[in-house]
Amino acid sequence: MLRHPSGSWLVDSEMNRLRDNQKGIRMAENEVTITVRPNGPFRVEGPIKLVDSNGQQWDLTGKPAVSLCRCGASTKKPFCDGTHSKIGFQAAEAAVAAEEAQKQS
């Protein structure tokens, strides 16, 4: 996995898509993109199957994208309900960067 300059994490299929795009190969319509939102959720776009711990599949009919909770405080888990902004959630990468900046000061 690599980090894209936009902040998204690139999984193997995305790295292949980027390589193929550079070669002029058209990308598939059914690929999934996961974008890490700054201090927010994981935004998942594309056809996915989301299964809970009991093996039950969530019905995502008609949803081309979902936002998955990353702060742990959502009342609609596994989906984001915006609570991260109310509780001042700082994602690990943001918190680590702030701590490192303080150490260098």
Biopython code that builds the backbone (N, CA, C, O; Angstrom):
import numpy as np
from Bio.PDB.StructureBuilder import StructureBuilder

atoms = [
    (1, "MET", "N", (0.844, -1.166, 0.000)),
    (1, "MET", "CA", (0.000, 0.000, 0.000)),
    (1, "MET", "C", (0.893, 1.233, 0.000)),
    (1, "MET", "O", (1.915, 1.273, 0.685)),
    (2, "LEU", "N", (0.500, 2.233, -0.771)),
    (2, "LEU", "CA", (1.222, 3.492, -0.843)),
    (2, "LEU", "C", (0.270, 4.630, -0.559)),
    (2, "LEU", "O", (-0.943, 4.483, -0.708)),
    (3, "ARG", "N", (0.812, 5.768, -0.150)),
    (3, "ARG", "CA", (-0.012, 6.942, 0.087)),
    (3, "ARG", "C", (0.048, 7.836, -1.140)),
    (3, "ARG", "O", (1.131, 8.183, -1.612)),
    (4, "HIS", "N", (-1.107, 8.204, -1.650)),
    (4, "HIS", "CA", (-1.241, 9.097, -2.796)),
    (4, "HIS", "C", (-1.066, 10.527, -2.301)),
    (4, "HIS", "O", (-1.406, 10.815, -1.154)),
    (5, "PRO", "N", (-0.546, 11.436, -3.132)),
    (5, "PRO", "CA", (-0.375, 12.831, -2.701)),
    (5, "PRO", "C", (-1.655, 13.493, -2.195)),
    (5, "PRO", "O", (-1.585, 14.441, -1.412)),
    (6, "SER", "N", (-2.820, 13.015, -2.626)),
    (6, "SER", "CA", (-4.096, 13.586, -2.178)),
    (6, "SER", "C", (-4.424, 13.190, -0.745)),
    (6, "SER", "O", (-5.338, 13.754, -0.144)),
    (7, "GLY", "N", (-3.691, 12.226, -0.188)),
    (7, "GLY", "CA", (-3.977, 11.743, 1.161)),
    (7, "GLY", "C", (-4.639, 10.388, 1.165)),
    (7, "GLY", "O", (-4.763, 9.771, 2.224)),
    (8, "SER", "N", (-5.073, 9.900, 0.007)),
    (8, "SER", "CA", (-5.685, 8.583, -0.085)),
    (8, "SER", "C", (-4.623, 7.504, 0.030)),
    (8, "SER", "O", (-3.469, 7.707, -0.349)),
    (9, "TRP", "N", (-5.022, 6.367, 0.554)),
    (9, "TRP", "CA", (-4.142, 5.206, 0.556)),
    (9, "TRP", "C", (-4.427, 4.426, -0.704)),
    (9, "TRP", "O", (-5.589, 4.218, -1.053)),
    (10, "LEU", "N", (-3.409, 3.998, -1.380)),
    (10, "LEU", "CA", (-3.582, 3.231, -2.603)),
    (10, "LEU", "C", (-3.388, 1.756, -2.296)),
    (10, "LEU", "O", (-2.319, 1.337, -1.853)),
    (11, "VAL", "N", (-4.430, 0.974, -2.536)),
    (11, "VAL", "CA", (-4.299, -0.461, -2.382)),
    (11, "VAL", "C", (-3.764, -1.026, -3.689)),
    (11, "VAL", "O", (-3.682, -0.307, -4.685)),
    (12, "ASP", "N", (-3.401, -2.295, -3.699)),
    (12, "ASP", "CA", (-2.764, -2.888, -4.870)),
    (12, "ASP", "C", (-3.533, -2.627, -6.158)),
    (12, "ASP", "O", (-2.926, -2.312, -7.182)),
    (13, "SER", "N", (-4.864, -2.753, -6.125)),
    (13, "SER", "CA", (-5.638, -2.547, -7.357)),
    (13, "SER", "C", (-5.509, -1.108, -7.845)),
    (13, "SER", "O", (-5.493, -0.863, -9.051)),
    (14, "GLU", "N", (-5.418, -0.153, -6.914)),
    (14, "GLU", "CA", (-5.266, 1.240, -7.320)),
    (14, "GLU", "C", (-3.875, 1.501, -7.887)),
    (14, "GLU", "O", (-3.722, 2.254, -8.849)),
    (15, "MET", "N", (-2.860, 0.877, -7.288)),
    (15, "MET", "CA", (-1.504, 1.047, -7.822)),
    (15, "MET", "C", (-1.443, 0.494, -9.240)),
    (15, "MET", "O", (-0.809, 1.083, -10.116)),
    (16, "ASN", "N", (-2.108, -0.647, -9.464)),
    (16, "ASN", "CA", (-2.161, -1.212, -10.811)),
    (16, "ASN", "C", (-2.890, -0.275, -11.766)),
    (16, "ASN", "O", (-2.476, -0.103, -12.912)),
    (17, "ARG", "N", (-3.983, 0.334, -11.287)),
    (17, "ARG", "CA", (-4.741, 1.263, -12.124)),
    (17, "ARG", "C", (-3.884, 2.457, -12.506)),
    (17, "ARG", "O", (-3.889, 2.878, -13.663)),
    (18, "LEU", "N", (-3.136, 3.017, -11.536)),
    (18, "LEU", "CA", (-2.264, 4.146, -11.841)),
    (18, "LEU", "C", (-1.203, 3.762, -12.867)),
    (18, "LEU", "O", (-0.926, 4.517, -13.799)),
    (19, "ARG", "N", (-0.618, 2.593, -12.687)),
    (19, "ARG", "CA", (0.387, 2.115, -13.641)),
    (19, "ARG", "C", (-0.239, 1.953, -15.021)),
    (19, "ARG", "O", (0.348, 2.346, -16.029)),
    (20, "ASP", "N", (-1.454, 1.363, -15.058)),
    (20, "ASP", "CA", (-2.130, 1.165, -16.332)),
    (20, "ASP", "C", (-2.497, 2.491, -16.984)),
    (20, "ASP", "O", (-2.397, 2.635, -18.202)),
    (21, "ASN", "N", (-2.926, 3.468, -16.169)),
    (21, "ASN", "CA", (-3.256, 4.781, -16.723)),
    (21, "ASN", "C", (-2.037, 5.421, -17.362)),
    (21, "ASN", "O", (-2.142, 6.063, -18.407)),
    (22, "GLN", "N", (-0.879, 5.245, -16.735)),
    (22, "GLN", "CA", (0.348, 5.794, -17.301)),
    (22, "GLN", "C", (0.668, 5.128, -18.628)),
    (22, "GLN", "O", (1.292, 5.744, -19.492)),
    (23, "LYS", "N", (0.254, 3.886, -18.804)),
    (23, "LYS", "CA", (0.484, 3.164, -20.052)),
    (23, "LYS", "C", (-0.645, 3.404, -21.054)),
    (23, "LYS", "O", (-0.601, 2.885, -22.169)),
    (24, "GLY", "N", (-1.655, 4.185, -20.667)),
    (24, "GLY", "CA", (-2.771, 4.471, -21.561)),
    (24, "GLY", "C", (-3.852, 3.412, -21.557)),
    (24, "GLY", "O", (-4.680, 3.377, -22.467)),
    (25, "ILE", "N", (-3.864, 2.538, -20.542)),
    (25, "ILE", "CA", (-4.879, 1.496, -20.448)),
    (25, "ILE", "C", (-6.054, 2.041, -19.644)),
    (25, "ILE", "O", (-5.861, 2.618, -18.574)),
    (26, "ARG", "N", (-7.261, 1.861, -20.150)),
    (26, "ARG", "CA", (-8.461, 2.374, -19.484)),
    (26, "ARG", "C", (-8.739, 1.595, -18.197)),
    (26, "ARG", "O", (-8.605, 0.372, -18.162)),
    (27, "MET", "N", (-9.133, 2.328, -17.121)),
    (27, "MET", "CA", (-9.392, 1.659, -15.849)),
    (27, "MET", "C", (-10.774, 1.021, -15.834)),
    (27, "MET", "O", (-11.693, 1.476, -16.515)),
    (28, "ALA", "N", (-10.902, -0.030, -15.052)),
    (28, "ALA", "CA", (-12.157, -0.763, -14.943)),
    (28, "ALA", "C", (-13.190, 0.072, -14.200)),
    (28, "ALA", "O", (-12.849, 0.881, -13.337)),
    (29, "GLU", "N", (-14.444, -0.131, -14.544)),
    (29, "GLU", "CA", (-15.545, 0.611, -13.923)),
    (29, "GLU", "C", (-15.841, 0.128, -12.505)),
    (29, "GLU", "O", (-16.478, 0.855, -11.743)),
    (30, "ASN", "N", (-15.407, -1.054, -12.132)),
    (30, "ASN", "CA", (-15.790, -1.631, -10.848)),
    (30, "ASN", "C", (-14.690, -1.548, -9.796)),
    (30, "ASN", "O", (-14.671, -2.361, -8.871)),
    (31, "GLU", "N", (-13.791, -0.605, -9.909)),
    (31, "GLU", "CA", (-12.728, -0.483, -8.919)),
    (31, "GLU", "C", (-13.210, 0.270, -7.687)),
    (31, "GLU", "O", (-14.150, 1.062, -7.748)),
    (32, "VAL", "N", (-12.548, 0.007, -6.576)),
    (32, "VAL", "CA", (-12.893, 0.631, -5.302)),
    (32, "VAL", "C", (-11.787, 1.612, -4.922)),
    (32, "VAL", "O", (-10.601, 1.307, -5.046)),
    (33, "THR", "N", (-12.192, 2.799, -4.455)),
    (33, "THR", "CA", (-11.253, 3.799, -3.964)),
    (33, "THR", "C", (-11.565, 4.061, -2.504)),
    (33, "THR", "O", (-12.719, 4.289, -2.143)),
    (34, "ILE", "N", (-10.536, 4.030, -1.659)),
    (34, "ILE", "CA", (-10.692, 4.352, -0.241)),
    (34, "ILE", "C", (-9.880, 5.608, 0.023)),
    (34, "ILE", "O", (-8.660, 5.617, -0.134)),
    (35, "THR", "N", (-10.569, 6.667, 0.426)),
    (35, "THR", "CA", (-9.921, 7.942, 0.709)),
    (35, "THR", "C", (-9.955, 8.195, 2.204)),
    (35, "THR", "O", (-11.011, 8.124, 2.832)),
    (36, "VAL", "N", (-8.797, 8.491, 2.769)),
    (36, "VAL", "CA", (-8.714, 8.821, 4.191)),
    (36, "VAL", "C", (-8.978, 10.318, 4.306)),
    (36, "VAL", "O", (-8.179, 11.131, 3.841)),
    (37, "ARG", "N", (-10.086, 10.677, 4.922)),
    (37, "ARG", "CA", (-10.427, 12.086, 5.099)),
    (37, "ARG", "C", (-9.652, 12.633, 6.294)),
    (37, "ARG", "O", (-9.535, 11.953, 7.314)),
    (38, "PRO", "N", (-9.121, 13.848, 6.184)),
    (38, "PRO", "CA", (-8.359, 14.422, 7.308)),
    (38, "PRO", "C", (-9.215, 14.489, 8.579)),
    (38, "PRO", "O", (-10.262, 15.136, 8.601)),
    (39, "ASN", "N", (-8.763, 13.822, 9.615)),
    (39, "ASN", "CA", (-9.476, 13.778, 10.899)),
    (39, "ASN", "C", (-10.937, 13.377, 10.740)),
    (39, "ASN", "O", (-11.802, 13.825, 11.493)),
    (40, "GLY", "N", (-11.194, 12.539, 9.764)),
    (40, "GLY", "CA", (-12.561, 12.103, 9.495)),
    (40, "GLY", "C", (-12.604, 10.645, 9.100)),
    (40, "GLY", "O", (-11.709, 9.870, 9.435)),
    (41, "PRO", "N", (-13.658, 10.275, 8.380)),
    (41, "PRO", "CA", (-13.886, 8.872, 8.064)),
    (41, "PRO", "C", (-13.046, 8.359, 6.897)),
    (41, "PRO", "O", (-12.319, 9.110, 6.247)),
    (42, "PHE", "N", (-13.171, 7.062, 6.658)),
    (42, "PHE", "CA", (-12.684, 6.452, 5.430)),
    (42, "PHE", "C", (-13.835, 6.563, 4.438)),
    (42, "PHE", "O", (-14.933, 6.078, 4.713)),
    (43, "ARG", "N", (-13.603, 7.190, 3.296)),
    (43, "ARG", "CA", (-14.628, 7.302, 2.252)),
    (43, "ARG", "C", (-14.374, 6.181, 1.260)),
    (43, "ARG", "O", (-13.315, 6.133, 0.634)),
    (44, "VAL", "N", (-15.333, 5.283, 1.110)),
    (44, "VAL", "CA", (-15.189, 4.120, 0.241)),
    (44, "VAL", "C", (-16.126, 4.308, -0.949)),
    (44, "VAL", "O", (-17.342, 4.416, -0.791)),
    (45, "GLU", "N", (-15.535, 4.346, -2.138)),
    (45, "GLU", "CA", (-16.320, 4.543, -3.357)),
    (45, "GLU", "C", (-16.122, 3.353, -4.281)),
    (45, "GLU", "O", (-15.000, 2.898, -4.508)),
    (46, "GLY", "N", (-17.216, 2.869, -4.800)),
    (46, "GLY", "CA", (-17.162, 1.729, -5.703)),
    (46, "GLY", "C", (-17.946, 0.566, -5.135)),
    (46, "GLY", "O", (-18.460, 0.637, -4.019)),
    (47, "PRO", "N", (-18.036, -0.510, -5.908)),
    (47, "PRO", "CA", (-18.837, -1.660, -5.482)),
    (47, "PRO", "C", (-18.120, -2.454, -4.387)),
    (47, "PRO", "O", (-17.064, -3.041, -4.621)),
    (48, "ILE", "N", (-18.702, -2.461, -3.207)),
    (48, "ILE", "CA", (-18.110, -3.210, -2.096)),
    (48, "ILE", "C", (-19.156, -4.110, -1.462)),
    (48, "ILE", "O", (-20.359, -3.916, -1.636)),
    (49, "LYS", "N", (-18.674, -5.091, -0.728)),
    (49, "LYS", "CA", (-19.525, -5.936, 0.112)),
    (49, "LYS", "C", (-19.026, -5.697, 1.524)),
    (49, "LYS", "O", (-17.853, -5.929, 1.817)),
    (50, "LEU", "N", (-19.908, -5.232, 2.404)),
    (50, "LEU", "CA", (-19.551, -4.942, 3.793)),
    (50, "LEU", "C", (-20.242, -5.977, 4.673)),
    (50, "LEU", "O", (-21.467, -6.105, 4.662)),
    (51, "VAL", "N", (-19.434, -6.714, 5.436)),
    (51, "VAL", "CA", (-19.945, -7.823, 6.243)),
    (51, "VAL", "C", (-19.620, -7.569, 7.709)),
    (51, "VAL", "O", (-18.499, -7.183, 8.042)),
    (52, "ASP", "N", (-20.612, -7.787, 8.597)),
    (52, "ASP", "CA", (-20.381, -7.570, 10.028)),
    (52, "ASP", "C", (-19.689, -8.782, 10.658)),
    (52, "ASP", "O", (-19.401, -9.768, 9.981)),
    (53, "SER", "N", (-19.430, -8.692, 11.959)),
    (53, "SER", "CA", (-18.685, -9.747, 12.659)),
    (53, "SER", "C", (-19.441, -11.070, 12.725)),
    (53, "SER", "O", (-18.847, -12.107, 13.021)),
    (54, "ASN", "N", (-20.742, -11.044, 12.454)),
    (54, "ASN", "CA", (-21.546, -12.271, 12.444)),
    (54, "ASN", "C", (-21.705, -12.845, 11.036)),
    (54, "ASN", "O", (-22.403, -13.839, 10.834)),
    (55, "GLY", "N", (-21.047, -12.206, 10.065)),
    (55, "GLY", "CA", (-21.136, -12.683, 8.687)),
    (55, "GLY", "C", (-22.323, -12.150, 7.921)),
    (55, "GLY", "O", (-22.565, -12.559, 6.785)),
    (56, "GLN", "N", (-23.075, -11.235, 8.533)),
    (56, "GLN", "CA", (-24.245, -10.658, 7.860)),
    (56, "GLN", "C", (-23.808, -9.493, 6.982)),
    (56, "GLN", "O", (-23.025, -8.643, 7.405)),
    (57, "GLN", "N", (-24.317, -9.465, 5.774)),
    (57, "GLN", "CA", (-23.945, -8.411, 4.833)),
    (57, "GLN", "C", (-24.863, -7.199, 5.000)),
    (57, "GLN", "O", (-26.081, -7.337, 5.112)),
    (58, "TRP", "N", (-24.246, -5.994, 5.015)),
    (58, "TRP", "CA", (-25.014, -4.756, 5.060)),
    (58, "TRP", "C", (-25.646, -4.539, 3.692)),
    (58, "TRP", "O", (-25.030, -4.836, 2.669)),
    (59, "ASP", "N", (-26.865, -4.025, 3.666)),
    (59, "ASP", "CA", (-27.526, -3.709, 2.396)),
    (59, "ASP", "C", (-27.068, -2.323, 1.948)),
    (59, "ASP", "O", (-27.453, -1.314, 2.538)),
    (60, "LEU", "N", (-26.254, -2.281, 0.914)),
    (60, "LEU", "CA", (-25.740, -1.020, 0.378)),
    (60, "LEU", "C", (-26.366, -0.696, -0.977)),
    (60, "LEU", "O", (-25.797, 0.053, -1.771)),
    (61, "THR", "N", (-27.537, -1.266, -1.232)),
    (61, "THR", "CA", (-28.232, -1.035, -2.488)),
    (61, "THR", "C", (-28.433, 0.457, -2.715)),
    (61, "THR", "O", (-28.933, 1.164, -1.840)),
    (62, "GLY", "N", (-28.042, 0.930, -3.890)),
    (62, "GLY", "CA", (-28.227, 2.335, -4.243)),
    (62, "GLY", "C", (-27.198, 3.272, -3.637)),
    (62, "GLY", "O", (-27.320, 4.489, -3.776)),
    (63, "LYS", "N", (-26.188, 2.735, -2.970)),
    (63, "LYS", "CA", (-25.157, 3.584, -2.356)),
    (63, "LYS", "C", (-23.846, 3.399, -3.121)),
    (63, "LYS", "O", (-23.157, 2.396, -2.938)),
    (64, "PRO", "N", (-23.505, 4.354, -3.969)),
    (64, "PRO", "CA", (-22.250, 4.238, -4.722)),
    (64, "PRO", "C", (-21.021, 4.496, -3.853)),
    (64, "PRO", "O", (-19.897, 4.182, -4.244)),
    (65, "ALA", "N", (-21.248, 5.074, -2.660)),
    (65, "ALA", "CA", (-20.140, 5.363, -1.744)),
    (65, "ALA", "C", (-20.665, 5.365, -0.312)),
    (65, "ALA", "O", (-21.829, 5.677, -0.063)),
    (66, "VAL", "N", (-19.781, 5.010, 0.630)),
    (66, "VAL", "CA", (-20.113, 5.070, 2.054)),
    (66, "VAL", "C", (-18.928, 5.668, 2.795)),
    (66, "VAL", "O", (-17.790, 5.602, 2.329)),
    (67, "SER", "N", (-19.210, 6.255, 3.960)),
    (67, "SER", "CA", (-18.150, 6.760, 4.834)),
    (67, "SER", "C", (-18.136, 5.895, 6.082)),
    (67, "SER", "O", (-19.144, 5.764, 6.777)),
    (68, "LEU", "N", (-16.979, 5.307, 6.357)),
    (68, "LEU", "CA", (-16.849, 4.407, 7.509)),
    (68, "LEU", "C", (-16.168, 5.135, 8.665)),
    (68, "LEU", "O", (-15.179, 5.842, 8.473)),
    (69, "CYS", "N", (-16.708, 4.951, 9.856)),
    (69, "CYS", "CA", (-16.209, 5.615, 11.058)),
    (69, "CYS", "C", (-14.765, 5.222, 11.338)),
    (69, "CYS", "O", (-14.382, 4.056, 11.244)),
    (70, "ARG", "N", (-13.982, 6.232, 11.686)),
    (70, "ARG", "CA", (-12.586, 5.997, 12.062)),
    (70, "ARG", "C", (-12.327, 6.454, 13.490)),
    (70, "ARG", "O", (-11.316, 6.076, 14.081)),
    (71, "CYS", "N", (-13.225, 7.263, 14.057)),
    (71, "CYS", "CA", (-12.988, 7.799, 15.405)),
    (71, "CYS", "C", (-13.504, 6.871, 16.498)),
    (71, "CYS", "O", (-13.070, 6.968, 17.646)),
    (72, "GLY", "N", (-14.426, 5.971, 16.156)),
    (72, "GLY", "CA", (-14.981, 5.046, 17.129)),
    (72, "GLY", "C", (-16.164, 5.578, 17.909)),
    (72, "GLY", "O", (-16.702, 4.871, 18.760)),
    (73, "ALA", "N", (-16.587, 6.811, 17.643)),
    (73, "ALA", "CA", (-17.661, 7.414, 18.435)),
    (73, "ALA", "C", (-19.003, 7.502, 17.714)),
    (73, "ALA", "O", (-19.979, 7.982, 18.292)),
    (74, "SER", "N", (-19.071, 7.052, 16.476)),
    (74, "SER", "CA", (-20.318, 7.125, 15.715)),
    (74, "SER", "C", (-21.397, 6.279, 16.383)),
    (74, "SER", "O", (-21.119, 5.206, 16.920)),
    (75, "THR", "N", (-22.626, 6.777, 16.340)),
    (75, "THR", "CA", (-23.758, 6.002, 16.842)),
    (75, "THR", "C", (-24.353, 5.137, 15.732)),
    (75, "THR", "O", (-25.300, 4.386, 15.964)),
    (76, "LYS", "N", (-23.795, 5.248, 14.530)),
    (76, "LYS", "CA", (-24.281, 4.477, 13.379)),
    (76, "LYS", "C", (-23.194, 3.565, 12.824)),
    (76, "LYS", "O", (-23.159, 3.300, 11.622)),
    (77, "LYS", "N", (-22.301, 3.080, 13.699)),
    (77, "LYS", "CA", (-21.192, 2.231, 13.249)),
    (77, "LYS", "C", (-21.707, 1.070, 12.411)),
    (77, "LYS", "O", (-22.770, 0.528, 12.712)),
    (78, "PRO", "N", (-21.006, 0.686, 11.404)),
    (78, "PRO", "CA", (-19.658, 1.101, 11.049)),
    (78, "PRO", "C", (-19.610, 2.398, 10.252)),
    (78, "PRO", "O", (-18.537, 2.827, 9.827)),
    (79, "PHE", "N", (-20.768, 3.024, 10.046)),
    (79, "PHE", "CA", (-20.832, 4.224, 9.226)),
    (79, "PHE", "C", (-20.542, 5.480, 10.046)),
    (79, "PHE", "O", (-20.784, 5.520, 11.253)),
    (80, "CYS", "N", (-20.031, 6.476, 9.387)),
    (80, "CYS", "CA", (-19.738, 7.763, 10.022)),
    (80, "CYS", "C", (-21.033, 8.553, 10.186)),
    (80, "CYS", "O", (-21.871, 8.575, 9.284)),
    (81, "ASP", "N", (-21.194, 9.203, 11.339)),
    (81, "ASP", "CA", (-22.347, 10.091, 11.551)),
    (81, "ASP", "C", (-21.914, 11.532, 11.831)),
    (81, "ASP", "O", (-22.737, 12.368, 12.205)),
    (82, "GLY", "N", (-20.622, 11.820, 11.650)),
    (82, "GLY", "CA", (-20.118, 13.175, 11.850)),
    (82, "GLY", "C", (-19.649, 13.474, 13.261)),
    (82, "GLY", "O", (-19.196, 14.586, 13.530)),
    (83, "THR", "N", (-19.742, 12.520, 14.162)),
    (83, "THR", "CA", (-19.347, 12.744, 15.548)),
    (83, "THR", "C", (-17.884, 13.137, 15.671)),
    (83, "THR", "O", (-17.519, 13.848, 16.608)),
    (84, "HIS", "N", (-17.032, 12.691, 14.745)),
    (84, "HIS", "CA", (-15.599, 13.010, 14.817)),
    (84, "HIS", "C", (-15.358, 14.510, 14.933)),
    (84, "HIS", "O", (-14.440, 14.939, 15.632)),
    (85, "SER", "N", (-16.174, 15.310, 14.252)),
    (85, "SER", "CA", (-15.985, 16.766, 14.309)),
    (85, "SER", "C", (-16.459, 17.356, 15.635)),
    (85, "SER", "O", (-15.962, 18.399, 16.063)),
    (86, "LYS", "N", (-17.412, 16.699, 16.285)),
    (86, "LYS", "CA", (-17.927, 17.185, 17.569)),
    (86, "LYS", "C", (-16.993, 16.860, 18.734)),
    (86, "LYS", "O", (-16.956, 17.582, 19.730)),
    (87, "ILE", "N", (-16.233, 15.754, 18.598)),
    (87, "ILE", "CA", (-15.371, 15.336, 19.710)),
    (87, "ILE", "C", (-13.916, 15.750, 19.520)),
    (87, "ILE", "O", (-13.071, 15.462, 20.368)),
    (88, "GLY", "N", (-13.621, 16.422, 18.415)),
    (88, "GLY", "CA", (-12.251, 16.874, 18.168)),
    (88, "GLY", "C", (-11.304, 15.741, 17.823)),
    (88, "GLY", "O", (-10.128, 15.773, 18.184)),
    (89, "PHE", "N", (-11.824, 14.733, 17.119)),
    (89, "PHE", "CA", (-10.998, 13.583, 16.737)),
    (89, "PHE", "C", (-9.783, 14.021, 15.934)),
    (89, "PHE", "O", (-9.896, 14.796, 14.984)),
    (90, "GLN", "N", (-8.624, 13.516, 16.325)),
    (90, "GLN", "CA", (-7.388, 13.727, 15.569)),
    (90, "GLN", "C", (-6.899, 12.363, 15.123)),
    (90, "GLN", "O", (-6.595, 11.492, 15.938)),
    (91, "ALA", "N", (-6.830, 12.199, 13.822)),
    (91, "ALA", "CA", (-6.362, 10.934, 13.268)),
    (91, "ALA", "C", (-4.905, 10.719, 13.650)),
    (91, "ALA", "O", (-4.177, 11.677, 13.909)),
    (92, "ALA", "N", (-4.485, 9.479, 13.683)),
    (92, "ALA", "CA", (-3.125, 9.142, 14.103)),
    (92, "ALA", "C", (-2.081, 9.903, 13.311)),
    (92, "ALA", "O", (-1.126, 10.420, 13.892)),
    (93, "GLU", "N", (-2.240, 9.985, 11.981)),
    (93, "GLU", "CA", (-1.216, 10.673, 11.202)),
    (93, "GLU", "C", (-1.152, 12.157, 11.552)),
    (93, "GLU", "O", (-0.071, 12.744, 11.531)),
    (94, "ALA", "N", (-2.286, 12.772, 11.872)),
    (94, "ALA", "CA", (-2.287, 14.180, 12.266)),
    (94, "ALA", "C", (-1.713, 14.345, 13.667)),
    (94, "ALA", "O", (-0.945, 15.273, 13.923)),
    (95, "ALA", "N", (-2.080, 13.453, 14.566)),
    (95, "ALA", "CA", (-1.592, 13.538, 15.944)),
    (95, "ALA", "C", (-0.086, 13.304, 16.000)),
    (95, "ALA", "O", (0.622, 13.995, 16.732)),
    (96, "VAL", "N", (0.408, 12.337, 15.232)),
    (96, "VAL", "CA", (1.841, 12.048, 15.207)),
    (96, "VAL", "C", (2.606, 13.232, 14.634)),
    (96, "VAL", "O", (3.652, 13.605, 15.166)),
    (97, "ALA", "N", (2.104, 13.826, 13.562)),
    (97, "ALA", "CA", (2.766, 14.978, 12.957)),
    (97, "ALA", "C", (2.812, 16.154, 13.927)),
    (97, "ALA", "O", (3.828, 16.845, 14.008)),
    (98, "ALA", "N", (1.723, 16.393, 14.669)),
    (98, "ALA", "CA", (1.694, 17.496, 15.637)),
    (98, "ALA", "C", (2.679, 17.232, 16.771)),
    (98, "ALA", "O", (3.374, 18.146, 17.216)),
    (99, "GLU", "N", (2.741, 15.988, 17.238)),
    (99, "GLU", "CA", (3.670, 15.643, 18.323)),
    (99, "GLU", "C", (5.118, 15.797, 17.867)),
    (99, "GLU", "O", (5.950, 16.305, 18.618)),
    (100, "GLU", "N", (5.426, 15.368, 16.653)),
    (100, "GLU", "CA", (6.781, 15.493, 16.135)),
    (100, "GLU", "C", (7.175, 16.962, 15.967)),
    (100, "GLU", "O", (8.324, 17.330, 16.210)),
    (101, "ALA", "N", (6.227, 17.793, 15.555)),
    (101, "ALA", "CA", (6.497, 19.215, 15.392)),
    (101, "ALA", "C", (6.797, 19.845, 16.747)),
    (101, "ALA", "O", (7.679, 20.698, 16.846)),
    (102, "GLN", "N", (6.071, 19.434, 17.805)),
    (102, "GLN", "CA", (6.315, 19.964, 19.150)),
    (102, "GLN", "C", (7.686, 19.555, 19.651)),
    (102, "GLN", "O", (8.361, 20.346, 20.309)),
    (103, "LYS", "N", (8.110, 18.344, 19.355)),
    (103, "LYS", "CA", (9.420, 17.872, 19.796)),
    (103, "LYS", "C", (10.542, 18.655, 19.124)),
    (103, "LYS", "O", (11.596, 18.863, 19.724)),
    (104, "GLN", "N", (10.327, 19.087, 17.896)),
    (104, "GLN", "CA", (11.353, 19.816, 17.157)),
    (104, "GLN", "C", (11.415, 21.283, 17.545)),
    (104, "GLN", "O", (12.373, 21.977, 17.206)),
    (105, "SER", "N", (10.406, 21.755, 18.249)),
    (105, "SER", "CA", (10.375, 23.171, 18.655)),
    (105, "SER", "C", (11.294, 23.446, 19.820)),
    (105, "SER", "O", (11.384, 24.584, 20.280)),
]
sb = StructureBuilder()
sb.init_structure("model")
sb.init_model(0)
sb.init_chain("A")
sb.init_seg("    ")
for serial, (resi, resn, name, xyz) in enumerate(atoms, 1):
    if name == "N":
        sb.init_residue(resn, " ", resi, " ")
    sb.init_atom(name, np.array(xyz, "f"), 0.0, 1.0, " ", f" {name:<3s}", serial, name[0])
structure = sb.get_structure()
